[in-house]
Amino acid sequence: MKEIISTDKAPKAIGTYSQAVKCGQTVYLSGQIPLVPETMEMVGGDISVQIKRVFDNLSAVCSASGGSLADIVKLNVFLTDLSNFPVVNEIMSQYFSEPYPARAAIGVASLPKDAGVEMDAVMVIEN
């Protein structure tokens, strides 16, 4: 049985998708870009500010799903500039501790709303 997850603590879906879908103990989190939930505007600042906003958005959806960032088992990071990969690592260490989730970092030509970063994830919540 699937459950649709929705929270006003993260940006509303800007297309035909849900913030997350929970199937049993597994939660599939849709991609988050650095939108401020209250305004649905892009966060100002450099890539580090964008990355933090994305982690905060993912965290809000994790919480609404009954888990936390610590429950993420797979994280996908999409960057329009792969030279920002070290910044992702630095900031990720502020949000995650070992054991870290499996991860992919992918360079892309562009992202919605001209974001510099987008992340999606798979989370498993153990009872």
N, C-alpha and C positions, 0 to 999 in steps of 0.2 A: 504494500500500500504506500502510495507516495503522498507526501505532505508538502505544500507550497509554503515557503518561508518568506515573510515580509516584515520589514521594520522601517520605521521613520528615522531611525538612527543612522541609516545609510541612504545613499542616493536612491531615489525611485528608479525603476527600470525605464530606460529611455528608448525602448523598443519592445519587440514581441518576445519577452523572456521574463522569468521570475528571478528575484534576487538569489534564491537558492531553492533546491528541491531535495527533500529528505526521503530516502528510501531505506527503511529499516534503520540501521545504525550509521549508514553512509549519507553524507550531505554533499551535494554538488553545488559549489558556490560559483555564481556567474562572475564574469570579469568585472572588476572595479577599476574605474579611472579616478583621478583626483578631483572629484566633484564634492563640494560642500553640501551635505544633505539638506540643510535648512534653506539654502538659496538655489541649489542645483546649478551653481556657477563653478567654474574651475577655480581651484585654490591659486592664489598668487604666490610668486616666489620661484626659486630655482628647483632643480630636479629633486633635491633632498626633501623639500617641502612637499612636492608631489608624491614622492615615495611614502612619506609618513602618512599623508592623507589616505593613500590607497590602503596601507596596513590598518589604519583606524577604521576605514569603511569595511574591510574584510572582517575585522574584529567585531564590529557591530552585527554583522550578519551571522558570524559564528555564535555570538551570544544569543541572538534571536532563535538560533537553531538548537540551543541547549548545550553549547560547547564553547570552546575558546580557540585562539590561535594554536595553542599547544596540541589540539586534536587534529590539526591539519597533517595529512600524510603525503600529499602531493601539492606542490605549488608551481604554477607556471607564471613566469615573468616575461612580459613583452616590452621591449624598449625600442624607441625610435633611434637611439644612439647607444650602441653597445659599449662605448667608452664610459658610460655611466654604471657599468656592471660593478665596479668596486664600491660605488656609493650604495648600491642595493645591498651588497654584502655587509657594509658597515652599519646601515640602518636596520637590516634584518636581524643583526646580532642584538639590537636593542629590544626587539619584539619577540624573538625566539631564543630558546636555550636548547642544548643538546638533550636528547637526540633530535637533530634537525629533520624536517620533512624532506622527502625526495623533491628535486626541483629541476626545472628546465628554464633557461634564459634564452629568449629568442629575439633576434633583431628583426624589426618590421619597418616597412616604409612609412606607415602612418597609423594613427589610432583615432578613435572618435574624439571630436572636439579639440583636435590638435594636442591631445595629451602626450606627454613624453614617456608615460609608463601605464601599463595595465596589468592586473594580476587576476588570475582565477585559481581555484583550489578545490581539492577534495578533502573532506574531513570525515573521520570515523569517530563516533561517540560511543565509548564503551560504558555499559551500565554497571 
